[in-house]
Amino acid sequence: MDSSLNEMQDEMSVFISYSFDDQPDFDNVADWLDNLGVPYWKPSEIKSGESLREQLRQAIGSCAVCIFVATRNSVASSWCNAELGAFWGAGIPIITYHADHSLVQGDLPPIVQGDVWDRNLAHIAARAAELVKEKERSGTGAISPSDKITSITVAQLEKIFAGAVSLVRAGEERGSPVVDQAAGAEDRALDAAGHVLRAADAASHIGREPGDVWRRRILWVDDRPDNNIYERQVFESLGFTFELALSTDEALERLKDSRYGAIISDMGRPEGTREGYRLLEAVRASDRVTPFFIYASSNKPEHKREAAERGAQGSTNGASELVELVTQALSSHDAGPL
């Protein structure tokens, strides 16, 4: 990273999350911060040739607060939602500036619903200045891979962003990107970061005792496992491990000797076009509790319903949905006797 980017990150204390369609609102917030001498992130200073993951990591580590400019545009923006997810995941305060008075609490992103918001920019800027001073007094200094950003170490955060990159690639490989393919690479990466941060939060509730190792082990059944490399990398960034099976029979043999936190299966294999359901039926004949997910080419509502009726916990063709389905199920799963 060049010296100019380092200087920009060192000075950054406030991150303003806003839609580019609301530039006047950004300018209003920036003017108030300027009046109080509070430094803030300027979009024009992001280096297009630099690693987005590294720049975002630096931003989170150096910011004392995120100001969310709440408008119809920003609420609908995947970029803004991902930014909020990143700051929420790092435990950094978010102040909501109620810029569009037509918005009600229920219109806001879930991360900030129920929090106090304010329409007065003087109050917003003053509170941001207080949080910046508090961080300066705490003497956080430079961060290293073992330092904590609230409850997340930098090393863990880097794994999360590595998982986000893999999630974007997984969507591109399957032709079902995390966000609209027409969106820029930064949009896709930030949106993916939001997905992975939510999954990481869910995964943090899964047992880590020596006797719970199986809870983070997943059996993935697919006759073409190379098609799911990026998806597995996302799960691995969250602390999961895998055993692979190429057929229904191989999967059933593995299930005789090992216990898994979850099972993921494709649908059609050389044995048959609905082989995923055959495996599901065989598993449910003796095991009613292990979460089972279908990861196939269809995302039709009728296929999701059929999978649920047959005893699956989810069915999807999207990498981001699969990650969230699995981590949410495992975080709330109370595994009793089979």
C-alpha positions in Angstrom: 0.0 0.0 0.0 1.4 3.4 -1.0 2.1 6.2 1.5 -0.8 8.4 0.4 -3.3 5.6 1.1 -1.7 5.0 4.5 -2.0 8.7 5.3 -5.7 8.7 4.3 -6.4 5.6 6.5 -4.5 7.1 9.5 -6.6 10.3 9.4 -9.9 8.6 8.8 -12.1 8.7 11.9 -15.7 8.8 10.6 -17.1 6.7 7.8 -20.2 8.2 6.0 -22.4 5.5 4.5 -24.6 6.9 1.8 -26.0 6.4 -1.7 -24.1 8.2 -4.4 -27.5 9.5 -5.6 -27.7 11.5 -2.3 -24.5 13.5 -2.8 -26.1 16.7 -1.3 -26.8 14.8 2.0 -23.2 13.6 2.1 -22.0 17.1 1.6 -24.2 18.4 4.4 -22.8 15.8 6.8 -19.2 16.5 5.6 -19.7 20.3 6.1 -20.7 19.7 9.8 -17.7 17.4 10.4 -15.4 19.9 8.7 -16.7 22.7 11.0 -15.8 20.5 14.0 -12.4 19.5 12.6 -13.4 15.8 12.5 -11.7 13.8 9.7 -13.8 11.5 7.5 -13.5 9.1 4.6 -13.7 10.7 1.2 -14.8 8.3 -1.6 -12.4 10.1 -4.1 -9.4 8.9 -2.1 -10.0 5.2 -2.5 -7.3 3.8 -4.8 -8.8 1.7 -7.7 -5.7 -0.3 -8.1 -5.4 -1.2 -4.4 -6.9 -4.2 -2.7 -10.5 -3.5 -1.7 -10.2 -6.0 1.2 -7.2 -4.3 2.6 -8.7 -0.8 2.3 -11.9 -1.9 4.0 -10.0 -3.6 6.7 -8.0 -0.5 7.3 -11.2 1.6 7.3 -12.9 -0.5 9.9 -9.8 -0.6 12.1 -9.3 3.2 12.1 -12.9 4.5 12.2 -14.5 5.4 15.5 -18.0 5.6 14.1 -20.1 5.1 11.0 -22.8 7.7 10.1 -25.5 6.2 8.0 -27.4 8.7 5.8 -30.9 7.1 5.8 -32.8 7.8 2.5 -34.9 5.7 0.2 -31.8 5.3 -2.0 -29.4 4.2 0.8 -31.9 1.8 2.3 -32.2 0.0 -1.0 -28.4 0.1 -1.7 -26.6 -3.2 -1.4 -23.4 -1.2 -1.0 -24.8 0.6 2.1 -26.2 -2.5 3.6 -22.8 -4.3 3.2 -21.0 -1.3 4.8 -23.4 -1.4 7.8 -22.9 -5.1 8.1 -19.1 -4.7 8.2 -19.2 -2.0 10.9 -21.9 -3.9 12.9 -19.8 -7.0 12.7 -16.7 -5.1 14.0 -18.7 -3.6 16.9 -18.2 0.0 15.8 -21.0 2.4 16.6 -23.4 3.4 13.8 -25.3 6.7 14.0 -28.3 7.0 11.8 -29.0 10.4 10.2 -32.7 10.6 9.3 -32.2 12.5 6.1 -35.5 11.4 4.5 -38.3 12.3 6.8 -40.7 9.9 5.0 -38.8 6.9 6.3 -40.2 5.0 9.3 -38.2 2.5 11.5 -39.5 -0.4 9.6 -38.0 0.9 6.4 -34.5 0.8 7.8 -32.0 -2.0 7.3 -32.5 -4.6 10.1 -29.0 -3.9 11.5 -30.1 -0.3 12.6 -33.8 -0.9 13.3 -34.7 -0.1 16.8 -31.6 2.2 17.3 -31.9 5.9 18.1 -31.8 8.1 15.0 -31.6 11.9 14.6 -32.7 14.5 12.1 -30.4 17.2 13.6 -27.0 17.4 11.9 -25.6 19.4 14.7 -26.3 16.5 17.1 -25.0 13.9 14.6 -21.7 15.7 14.1 -21.3 16.4 17.9 -21.9 12.8 18.8 -19.4 11.7 16.1 -16.8 14.1 17.4 -17.3 12.6 20.9 -16.8 9.1 19.7 -13.6 10.1 17.8 -12.2 11.7 21.0 -13.1 8.6 23.0 -11.2 6.4 20.6 -8.2 8.8 20.6 -8.2 8.7 24.4 -8.3 4.9 24.4 -4.9 4.9 22.6 -5.7 2.1 20.3 -2.6 2.8 18.1 -1.6 0.6 15.2 -3.3 -2.8 14.8 -1.6 -6.1 14.3 -2.9 -9.5 13.2 -3.5 -10.5 16.9 -5.1 -7.3 18.0 -8.9 -7.2 18.6 -11.4 -5.0 16.8 -14.0 -5.4 19.6 -14.7 -9.1 19.5 -13.0 -9.8 16.1 -9.3 -10.1 15.6 -7.8 -8.6 12.4 -6.7 -12.1 11.4 -10.3 -13.3 11.7 -11.6 -10.3 9.8 -9.1 -11.0 7.0 -10.5 -14.5 6.8 -14.0 -13.1 6.5 -13.1 -10.9 3.6 -11.3 -13.8 1.9 -14.5 -15.7 2.3 -16.4 -12.7 0.7 -14.1 -12.9 -2.3 -14.8 -16.6 -2.6 -18.5 -16.0 -2.3 -18.4 -13.5 -5.3 -16.5 -16.1 -7.3 -18.9 -18.8 -6.4 -21.8 -16.8 -7.6 -20.0 -15.9 -10.9 -19.1 -19.6 -11.5 -22.8 -20.7 -11.1 -24.2 -17.8 -13.1 -26.1 -16.5 -10.0 -24.0 -13.6 -8.7 -24.5 -12.3 -5.2 -25.7 -9.0 -6.7 -26.5 -7.9 -10.2 -23.6 -8.7 -12.5 -23.8 -5.2 -14.0 -22.8 -3.8 -10.6 -19.1 -3.0 -10.1 -16.6 -5.4 -8.5 -16.6 -3.2 -5.3 -20.4 -3.5 -5.0 -20.3 -7.3 -5.3 -17.4 -7.6 -2.9 -19.0 -5.4 -0.2 -22.4 -7.1 -0.6 -20.7 -10.5 -0.2 -18.9 -9.1 2.9 -22.2 -8.4 4.4 -23.4 -12.0 3.8 -20.2 -13.5 5.2 -20.3 -11.3 8.3 -23.8 -12.4 9.1 -22.7 -16.0 8.6 -19.7 -15.4 10.8 -21.9 -14.1 13.5 -24.1 -17.2 13.3 -21.1 -19.5 13.2 -19.7 -17.9 16.3 -22.6 -19.6 18.3 -21.6 -23.1 17.2 -19.8 -25.1 19.9 -16.0 -25.2 19.8 -15.3 -27.7 22.6 -13.2 -30.7 21.7 -16.3 -32.9 21.7 -18.1 -30.6 19.3 -15.6 -30.9 16.4 -18.2 -32.8 14.4 -20.6 -29.9 14.5 -18.3 -28.0 12.2 -17.7 -30.9 9.9 -19.9 -31.0 6.8 -20.5 -33.9 4.4 -20.8 -32.6 0.8 -22.2 -35.0 -1.7 -21.6 -34.1 -5.4 -20.2 -36.1 -8.3 -18.4 -33.0 -9.5 -16.9 -31.5 -6.4 -14.7 -29.1 -8.4 -17.8 -27.1 -9.1 -18.1 -26.1 -5.4 -14.5 -25.1 -4.6 -15.3 -21.5 -3.9 -18.3 -22.3 -1.8 -16.2 -24.6 0.4 -13.6 -21.8 0.7 -16.3 -19.6 2.1 -17.3 -22.2 4.7 -13.6 -22.9 5.5 -13.1 -19.1 6.2 -15.8 -19.5 8.9 -14.1 -22.5 10.5 -15.8 -25.5 8.9 -14.2 -28.6 7.5 -15.5 -31.0 4.8 -15.6 -34.6 3.8 -16.6 -35.2 0.2 -18.7 -38.1 -1.3 -19.2 -38.6 -5.0 -22.3 -40.8 -4.8 -25.3 -41.6 -2.6 -23.8 -45.0 -1.6 -20.4 -43.4 -0.7 -22.3 -40.8 1.4 -24.3 -43.5 3.3 -21.1 -45.4 4.0 -19.5 -42.3 5.5 -22.6 -41.7 7.6 -22.2 -45.1 9.1 -18.9 -44.2 10.7 -19.0 -40.5 11.2 -21.3 -37.7 12.5 -21.6 -34.4 10.7 -23.0 -31.0 11.6 -24.8 -30.8 8.2 -25.1 -32.6 4.9 -25.1 -30.7 1.5 -26.1 -32.6 -1.6 -26.6 -31.8 -5.3 -29.7 -33.2 -7.0 -28.8 -35.1 -10.3 -25.9 -37.5 -10.4 -25.0 -40.4 -12.7 -27.2 -42.7 -10.5 -30.3 -40.6 -11.3 -31.8 -37.2 -11.8 -33.3 -37.0 -8.3 -30.5 -38.6 -6.4 -30.4 -35.8 -3.9 -33.9 -36.8 -2.7 -32.9 -40.5 -2.6 -30.1 -39.7 -0.2 -32.4 -37.4 1.8 -34.9 -40.2 2.2 -32.2 -42.7 3.2 -30.8 -40.3 5.8 -34.2 -39.4 7.3 -35.1 -43.1 7.7 -32.7 -43.2 10.7 -31.7 -39.6 11.3 -34.3 -36.9 11.9 -32.1 -34.2 13.2 -29.0 -33.6 11.0 -29.6 -30.5 8.9 -29.8 -31.4 5.2 -29.5 -29.0 2.3 -30.1 -29.3 -1.4 -27.6 -27.3 -3.5 -28.8 -27.6 -7.1 -29.5 -25.6 -10.3 -33.1 -24.7 -9.4 -34.4 -22.0 -7.0 -38.0 -22.4 -7.9 -40.5 -22.0 -5.0 -42.1 -25.4 -5.8 -38.7 -27.1 -5.5 -38.0 -25.4 -2.2 -41.4 -26.6 -0.9 -40.8 -30.1 -2.0 -37.4 -30.2 -0.3 -38.9 -29.0 2.9 -41.8 -31.5 2.7 -39.3 -34.3 2.3 -37.3 -33.2 5.4 -34.6 -30.9 4.1 -33.8 -27.6 6.0 -33.3 -25.7 2.7 -32.9 -25.8 -1.0 -31.2 -23.2 -3.2 -29.0 -22.5 -6.2 -27.3 -19.5 -4.7 -24.0 -19.6 -2.9 -24.8 -16.7 -0.5 -28.2 -18.2 0.5 -26.6 -21.6 1.1 -24.0 -20.1 3.4 -26.6 -18.3 5.4 -29.0 -21.3 5.5 -26.3 -23.6 6.8 -24.8 -21.3 9.4 -28.2 -20.2 10.7 -29.4 -23.8 11.0 -26.2 -25.0 12.8 -26.1 -22.0 15.2 -29.7 -22.8 16.4 -29.5 -26.6 16.0 -29.8 -28.5 19.3 -28.5 -31.9 18.2 -30.2 -34.6 20.2 -30.0 -38.4 19.7 -30.3 -39.6 16.2 
